[in-house]
Amino acid sequence: MGEDTRSTAPRWARRDLVRLGRMLAGQPILVTGASGFIGRPLVRYLRAGGVSVSALSRTGGGGVRAWQHDLEDDPTRLVRRFRRRPPAVVVHLAAPAPAAAGDTYGLVELGLRQTEHLLEACLAVPCPPRLVLVSSSAVYGPSDGRPLTERHPPAPASYHGIGKLLAEALVIRASAAEGLAVVRVRPFNVVGPGQARGRVLPRMAEQVAKREAGRSDPIMTRGLAGVRDFIDVRDTVMALVTLAARGEPGSVYNVCRGHGVRVGDLLEHLLAMAGLGDVSVATRGGHGVDVSVGDPAKLRQLGWRPRVPLGQTVCDVLEEWRRHVVR
């Protein structure tokens, strides 16, 4: 995403990059989960904009130069690094892998341990950094179809949502007790190139690309009736930069479009782009929240606007999976 930094990025986004760079005053911004789906383009975007970045990743790789460290480990090594090179801002994207922990108490425990260890490092330096905690819209739980504002009472319907809500409680406690400046962010359904195949859009795009290439694999999916608020990863990256630079400490912000889209409509769009409108689809039962749509008004007040149309996102993801299938 680096090419967007100086050329095609909107003026407000370029201003926020400059503002963030000045805020850092020679110190780095630390990004945890730097080799993940959102972390990779965020690190590239910041570095292309001339911002000093310290990237932290459990596994390394992902095309991003990163310090390899698992936040679930003893925090002593992380504290030493913070004391040696304290960051001015931390964007906390790291999360335990659901595939490893399952959607269970273990997922909650691992996520809380990561956040606890990061907070310990933040509070171990004389001037604690500003912390941008990337939570999730999963903390809201079921919706009646109306856009969810940040004032909606949390009612998570999954262990993922419970874990994110408890992580928010940890940083709120640190903010109240230690004066840590914390901005909480709740992205809705982030989609785009580079997303793991287990998520809904790449899973459907992979199946369509295989069928388009002549394979006879059946197209099977679930939850087609669900309505979600899909937001492109590139717009999410710009939102995080805006909130790192100008988000109000103590506040929480939704990152979303504010419009719901039926999951089945995305599949129909993929099939139409591949010329497979007559292919039958085997559906399974849905799961999770049926409707999840957010209200981005609070973030929009800071000047942020989504700029990547959902149709472009779907096209980019299908092109990516076409390349994978050919290889």
C-alpha angles and dihedrals in degrees: 000000000000094000089067093062101079105011121034100015113112119255095253090054092051090049091052091052090053091046091050092049091053091047091056092057093198096321121112131249109234118218117193118201086031095162094051131102095274097025096061098057091039093056092045092048093050094046093047087053092055095254118146107242132189106196121201123192136170094222105015118218125083091122092288126114102234143162106248111230134138111224089208090067126087106300095222093097091047092050090052091052092049091051092048095047111009115200120226092211132022123199106196110207100142116118135165116265109256089210089063100040102028122219091297143104086286091066090052093047095050093048092050091049090053092051093045092052092047091050090050090056093045092053094045094074125077093242108035115216126247106262124215106193112199104210125163143251084242087087089073097058121187119016132201089223097269117116111271116236125199088259093063109116112251116250107161116199097197139045087248090060092043091052093050092049092051090049088054089051090053094054092043088055091050090048093052097041101036104023093244112169105235132180116188120208127196112193117192120211104338113198138170145100116333097033118139116260093243092074120091103253099043090043091057093041091053092052093047092048091051092049091047089053090058102264117139096220109140117243106240126174142146140216094039091151093056118111117218138177102235118197125182117247090233091057089046091055091053090048091054091051091050091050093045088054102036112007113127112248111245093027133111125217133197117222108205145103097252092234128102122223126192111241090225090059089061090053091049089051092051092049091049092051089052094046091243100124092134096055116114119232124214109216130202130198119288126242140197126015114359096205126025117166125155137208112232096185094115094053092043089058086069090057099259117141130177107246106176112083114228089237089059091049092052091048092050092050092049091049090051092053092045087059091048092051093049091051 
